[in-house]
Amino acid sequence: MAGQARRGGGLTMGRFLIRRGALLLGALVVASMAIYGALYLAPGDPIATLTGGRQITAEARAQLEARYHLDEPLPVRYWHWLTSAVRGDLGYSIANRQDVSTLIADRAGTTLALLALTSVIVIVAGVSIGVLSALKPGFVDTLALTVTTVLAAVPSFVAALVLVSLFAVTLGWFPALGEGQGFLDQLWHLTLPSLALASSSLALVARITRASVRAELPREHVQAAISRGLPSGVVFRRHVLRNAAIPIATVTGLSIASLIVLVAIVEQVFGLNGLGAALVTAAQNKDFAVVQALALIMVAAFVLINTVVDLLYALLDPRVSLGTAAT
């Protein structure tokens, strides 16, 4: 019956990827229209950014507006941007005087490194704390709950300020600004930003891990395995952690996806030259091309991360079919 359910209710890998590709395309189109419209209605003048706020003649202003298509109606401007983006041309940054593709390429490395290190911290520390809390009731559990409660309540920018004040200014253990040069130096510079970015997500993953593991411990198949004399480590890995993995993977995926939005705040605090900081600056200057490109990258990353989580479901539990909900 289970096999029939999987064949009837699930999707093949090809159909699943096609459906997710269509979802991604639709999300990008809707997001691009919403972002472009919001930027158009937002206060500010791109020409003022180009001229540094200096007064210019009406003729010079008209030339600048024509060059950057600022004199065209909103639908025409959006269509011009969309057709260019399909061809791989993401436009020209007004504030930075360079192609958007070049700007993204120059800054992507810092943001990707920050997100990768943060994801490792969230997964390793979050799952470890959750498992330890579930298996060690009493003082350890209480301590873990207290720490995760505090971390969950502290916003990333507050965590960043506390970490800078304590570990960079007071103790001098870590640098407070910049991204460093070379792998080890960059890793050293990104330690505090990663901890600040990971704090609340780590707490959430730890809480869900604790609850999922505790829900599996008293189950019949787990007790049967213990009664057969299997080593506790084998019982935990095969019967407890594997069955608890789906809710853990779900919240971990969502937490990592949410980091894409929060990264802008942390990069601003630590003076990192990443995509998040570029997005904030571009939004302030009404740099349409940069905001549009970076926002769409974030939307695409969010959908792709959730697609990976869905693929993990089928790997973690063969009973779960692609495109169906885990039960």
N, C-alpha and C positions, 0 to 999 in steps of 0.2 A: 504493500500500500504506500509506504514511504517513497519507494522508487517511482511509483506511478504519479505520486503527487509532485515529485521533482520534475518528471518529464512533462507533466501537464501544466504545472503552474510556473515553472522557471523559464529562463531565457538562455539561449546559447550565448557563448562569449561574443560572437559576432553581432548578434541582435542586440545584446546588452550595450556593447560599445557604440553601435549605431544610434541607439536610443539616447545614450548619454551625450553623444556628439551633437545630436539635434537639440537636446536640452541646453547644452553649453552655448550653441549658436544662438538660440532664442534668448537666453539670459544675457548674452553680450549685446544683442540688438536692443533689447528693452533697457538695459542698463545704460548703454551709450546714449539713447534718446533722453532718458531721465537726467543724466549727468550734463549733457549738452544744454538742455533746457534750463536746468538749475543754474549753470554758470552764466547763461545769458541774462537771467533775471537778477543775479547777485549784484550788489553795488560794486563800483570800481570801474576803472577805465584802462583797457590794455594799452592805449596810446600813451597814457601817462607813464606807464612802465617803460615803454620804448624810448620816450624822450626824457626820462628822469624827472618828470614834473615840470619841465621847462615849457614856456609858451612858444608855440610854433604858428606859422601862418596857416590859413585855411587851405591853401594849395598843398602845402607839405602834409597836412593832416589827411587830406583826400588821397594823396599818393600812398601814404602808409596804410590807410584803410583799404585801398584797392589791392595793395600788395599782399595783405594778410586776409583778404576777403571779409573784412569787417564792415564793409558797406553793403553787403548783401543781406537779404532776409534770412531769418533763422533757419527755415527748412532748406534753403539753397546752400547755406554754409554747412549745415549738417550733411547734406548729400555730397557736397564736395569733399568733406573730411572722410565720409564713409567709403566712397569710391577710391580715394587715395589710400586709405588703410587696407582695403582689400588687395591693392597692388603692392603692399608692403611699405608704403610711405606714410609714416605716422605724423608728418607735419614738421613744423619748425617752431622751436621754443622762442617766444618773444623775449622773455626775461634773460635767458642764458645765451641767446644768439647762436644756437647750434641746432642741428637736427635732433628730433626727439629720440630717434633710434640710437644715436651716439650718446645722448645723455643717459638713456637707460642702460646701455652697455657699460658706461663708465661707473655707474653707481650700483649696478645689480649685485656685484660681488660682495660688497659690504652687507647688504640686506640679506642675501642668501646665506652668508656665513652666520649672521646673527640669528636668523630663523632656524638654521640647522643646529646650532649649539643649543638654542633654547628648546627645540624639540627633543633633543637628547636628554636635557635636564628634566623636562616635563615627564617623559616616558620612564626614564630610569628611576628618578627620585620619587615621582608620584606613585608608580606601581610598587616600588620597594616599601615606601612608607605605608601604603594601604595594606599590603600583605602582612607587614610586621604588626600593624595595628590589629588586624583581624586575628592573627595567630597568638598574640600576646595580650590577652585581656588584663586589666589592672592598670598599673602605673604607666606602662609603655603605651597602651591604648589611650589612656587619658591624656598623656603628653602629646601624642600624635594628633588627637582631636583638637587640643588647645592650639597647637601650632598651626594646623591647617585652617582652623576657624579664623585666626588672626590674619593669615596670608590671604584667605579668600575675601576678607573685608577691606584689604588695603589695595587701592588702585595702583596701577603700574607706575604712574608718575610720582606718587608718594613713595612707593618702594624705591624708585630710582633716586629720589632726593635723600632718603635715609641711607641707602648704600653708599652714595657719594660722600655724604657727611661723615659716615663712620669709617669706611674702608679706604677711601681716597684721601680725604682731608685730614681726619684725626689720626688714623693709623698709617696712612701712606703706603698701603700694601698694593693698591691697584691704581692705574691712571684714571683720571676723571673724564678726559676728553680725547677724541680722536680714535682712529681705527687701527693704528699701528702699521708696521711694515714687515712683511714676511709672515710665515704661518704661525710660529710660536708667539711672536710679538702681537699679531692680530688676535690670537686666541687669548692672550693676556688682557688686551684692551677690551675685548668683547665679553669678558667674564661678568663684570658688574651689569652691563646692559642686558645680558642674557638672564641673569638672576632676577633682575627687576621685571623683565618681560614674562618670565616663567612663573612668578610667585603665585598669582591667583589661579592659573591653569593647573599648576602642580597640585594645589590644594584640592581642586575639584576632582582631578584624576585619583588622588589618594582616597578621597571620600567614597567615590564610586567603586574603587577597587576593594576597599574595606567592606562595603555593603555586599558586593557581589560574592566575594570569597566567603563571608559569613553565611550567606544564603545557601552556598553549596556544601559547607561542612557537614550539616546534619542530614543531608539527603541519603536515601537508602543505598544507592550504589556506592557512595563513599564509605558508609559504615560497613557494607559488605566487603569492600576491598580491604578495609582495616582488619576485619574479622578473619580474613584469609591469611593474614600475617604479612601482607606486602609492606615493604619499607615505607616509612612516612613520606620520604621525598618523592617516591614513585607515585604514591596515592595523591599527593598534592599536585604534582605536575600533570598526571594523566586524567584525574577525575575531578579535581577542584579547579585548578587554574584554567584548564582548557575549557571547561563549561562556563567559567566566569569571564572568559576572554571577550565575548561579543559585546556586552555592555561596557567593558573597559575600553575596547577598541572604538566603540561609538563615541564615548565622551572624549577620548584622547584625540580622535580625528577632528571633532568639532572644536576642541580646545586649540589644537594646532592651527586650524583654519582661522580662528578668531585672532591669532597672533598677527596675522597679515594686516589687520586694521590697527592694532595697538602698536605696531612697530614704529609708526610715525611719531608717536609721543615719546618713546624711549630714544629714538634717534635724535630728536630735538634736544632732549635733556643732556645727552652725552656728546653732542656735537659730531655725530656720525654723518658722513657724506653718503647717505643711502637713498633709496627710493622713497621711503616714508618722509624724510625731511624735504626731498624734492617736491613731493605732492603738496605738503603744507605751504611751501613757498610759492608754488605755481598757483594754488588756489587763492592765495592772498593777492597775487598779481593778475588774476584772471588770465593766466596763460593756458588758453583752452586746449591746445594740442597736448601739452604735458599732462594736465589733469585727466583728460579723456583717456589717454594711453595708459597711465598708471592705474586709474580706477578700473579699467577693463582687465588689466593684468590681474588685479586683486580678485575680481569676479571670477575670472577663469581659474585662478589658483584655488579658490574656494570650491568650485564645482569639481575640479580635478581631485582635490583631497577627499571629498565625499565619495567620488567614484572609486578611489583606491580603498576606502573603508568598506564599501560594498563588496569589492573583490576579496578583501580580507575575510569577510563573513563566510564566504564559500570555502576558503582555505582553513579557517578555524573550526568550522562545523559543517561537515558534508551534508547535513540535513537541511541546510539553508541554501536555497536556490538563488541564482542571480536574478535581481529584479523583484524578489519577494521579501517580505518582512520577516525578521527573525522572531520566533516565538519560543 
